[in-house]
Amino acid sequence: MLNLTDEEKKILNTLFKDVRYTTRNQMIYILYAAKPEPTTPDAKYINLVINPLIKKIYYADRKDMEEVFDAIPFDVENN
């Protein structure tokens, strides 16, 4: 499984918790679309989390991606 931070898991939960099936490319497109314009400190922080997440997903092997898909939604509320 990919080594994901809690922030990355929360983003994946928000975007994909109700998605039954997606591909790696679709996931990357959605993450790119979710990136806000970096006009506020919050938006800049979100981009600092999303950009490395996109790289992790892009370079992940098939087994890691399957594990990520299966793990969504991640349990990060108690962390």
C-alpha positions in Angstrom: 0.0 0.0 0.0 1.1 3.5 -0.6 2.5 5.4 2.3 -0.2 8.1 2.6 -0.4 10.9 5.2 -3.7 11.5 7.1 -4.2 14.6 5.0 -3.9 12.6 1.8 -6.3 10.0 3.1 -8.8 12.7 4.0 -8.6 14.1 0.4 -9.1 10.7 -1.1 -12.1 10.1 1.2 -13.7 13.4 0.3 -13.3 12.8 -3.5 -13.8 9.1 -3.8 -15.7 7.7 -0.8 -18.9 7.1 -2.9 -17.1 6.0 -6.1 -17.4 2.3 -6.8 -14.8 2.1 -9.6 -12.2 4.4 -11.0 -9.0 4.2 -12.9 -5.6 5.7 -12.0 -5.9 8.3 -14.8 -9.4 9.3 -13.7 -8.2 9.6 -10.1 -5.3 11.9 -11.2 -7.7 14.0 -13.4 -10.0 14.4 -10.4 -7.2 15.4 -8.1 -6.0 18.0 -10.6 -9.5 19.4 -10.9 -9.8 19.6 -7.2 -6.7 21.8 -6.9 -7.8 25.3 -6.0 -6.2 28.5 -7.3 -3.3 29.3 -4.9 -4.8 32.6 -3.8 -5.1 32.0 -0.1 -2.9 30.3 2.5 -5.5 27.5 2.8 -5.5 26.9 -1.0 -1.7 26.8 -1.1 -1.7 24.2 1.7 -4.2 22.1 -0.1 -2.0 22.2 -3.2 1.0 21.2 -1.1 -0.9 18.1 -0.1 -2.5 17.3 -3.5 0.7 17.7 -5.6 2.7 14.9 -3.9 -0.4 12.7 -3.8 -0.7 13.0 -7.5 2.9 11.9 -7.9 2.4 8.9 -5.5 -0.6 7.8 -7.5 1.1 8.3 -10.9 4.1 6.2 -9.9 2.3 3.5 -7.8 2.2 0.0 -9.1 -1.0 -1.8 -9.8 -1.1 -3.7 -6.5 -0.6 -0.5 -4.5 -3.4 1.2 -6.4 -5.8 -1.7 -5.8 -5.0 -1.6 -2.1 -5.7 2.2 -2.1 -9.0 1.8 -3.9 -10.1 -1.0 -1.5 -9.1 1.0 1.6 -11.3 4.1 0.7 -12.8 5.3 2.9 -9.9 5.4 5.2 -10.4 5.6 8.9 -8.7 8.9 9.8 -11.2 10.5 12.1 -9.6 9.1 15.2 -6.0 10.0 14.2 
